[in-house]
């Protein structure tokens, strides 16, 4: 069973984009916490947010020639929904892994 502090830190790592800190919040939590569950969730959130920013920039650029608009909408939808799902599952004590960046992070970091 997770403590309230662990739940709060996991939620802050996954939902840092709401207050405008999509990379800073999980990075700070990852560096300052000693708990491995919270640290893994912060790594997942950090990698996901970096990936979403890169994909958003690529598809935003491609939107100039109208190819990237549908992909940009998918990225925005994923960037909004997946962190909410991750927060709910990690607060229940489930070791959540994002479907887009999770396998890469689990293998390499």
C-alpha positions in Angstrom: 0.0 0.0 0.0 1.4 3.4 -1.0 1.7 6.2 1.5 0.0 9.6 0.9 3.4 11.1 0.1 4.1 8.5 -2.6 0.7 9.0 -4.2 1.2 12.8 -4.2 4.6 12.6 -5.7 3.5 10.2 -8.4 0.5 12.4 -9.2 2.7 15.5 -9.4 5.2 13.7 -11.7 2.5 12.6 -14.1 0.4 15.8 -14.0 3.2 18.4 -13.9 2.1 19.6 -17.4 -1.1 21.0 -15.8 0.8 23.7 -13.9 3.2 24.3 -16.8 6.1 22.2 -15.8 5.9 19.0 -18.0 9.7 18.3 -17.7 10.8 20.1 -14.6 8.3 18.4 -12.2 9.1 14.8 -12.9 12.8 15.6 -13.1 12.9 17.2 -9.7 10.9 14.3 -8.2 13.1 11.8 -9.8 16.3 13.4 -8.5 15.1 14.1 -5.0 13.2 11.0 -4.0 14.7 7.8 -2.6 11.6 5.6 -3.2 12.1 3.4 -6.2 8.4 3.2 -7.1 8.1 7.0 -7.2 11.5 7.3 -9.0 10.3 4.8 -11.7 7.0 6.7 -12.2 8.9 10.0 -12.5 11.2 8.5 -15.1 8.2 7.3 -17.1 6.5 10.7 -16.9 9.7 12.5 -17.9 10.3 10.3 -20.9 6.7 10.6 -22.0 6.6 14.4 -21.7 9.9 14.7 -23.6 8.5 12.4 -26.3 5.3 14.3 -26.6 7.1 17.6 -26.9 9.3 16.2 -29.7 6.3 14.7 -31.5 4.4 17.9 -31.0 7.2 19.9 -32.6 7.5 17.6 -35.5 3.8 17.4 -36.3 3.4 21.1 -35.6 6.0 21.8 -38.3 4.3 19.3 -40.6 1.0 21.1 -40.1 2.3 23.9 -42.3 1.7 21.6 -45.2 -1.4 20.1 -43.7 0.0 16.6 -43.3 0.7 16.9 -39.6 -2.7 18.1 -38.4 -4.4 14.7 -37.8 -1.2 13.5 -36.1 -1.0 16.6 -34.0 -4.5 16.0 -32.8 -3.6 12.5 -31.8 -0.5 13.7 -29.9 -2.6 16.4 -28.0 -5.2 13.8 -27.1 -2.5 11.3 -25.9 -0.7 14.0 -24.0 -3.9 14.9 -22.1 -5.4 11.4 -21.5 -2.5 9.2 -20.8 -1.0 11.1 -17.8 -4.4 11.1 -16.2 -4.6 7.3 -16.6 -1.1 7.0 -15.3 -1.9 9.1 -12.2 -5.0 7.1 -11.4 -3.1 3.7 -11.8 0.0 4.8 -10.0 -2.0 6.1 -7.1 -3.6 2.7 -6.8 -0.2 1.1 -6.5 0.0 -0.2 -10.1 3.4 0.2 -11.7 2.1 2.0 -14.8 4.1 2.2 -18.0 3.2 4.5 -20.9 2.3 2.6 -24.1 4.5 4.9 -26.3 7.7 5.4 -24.3 7.3 2.8 -21.5 9.1 -0.2 -23.1 12.1 2.0 -24.1 12.5 3.4 -20.7 12.1 0.1 -18.9 14.8 -1.5 -21.0 17.3 1.4 -21.2 17.1 3.4 -17.9 
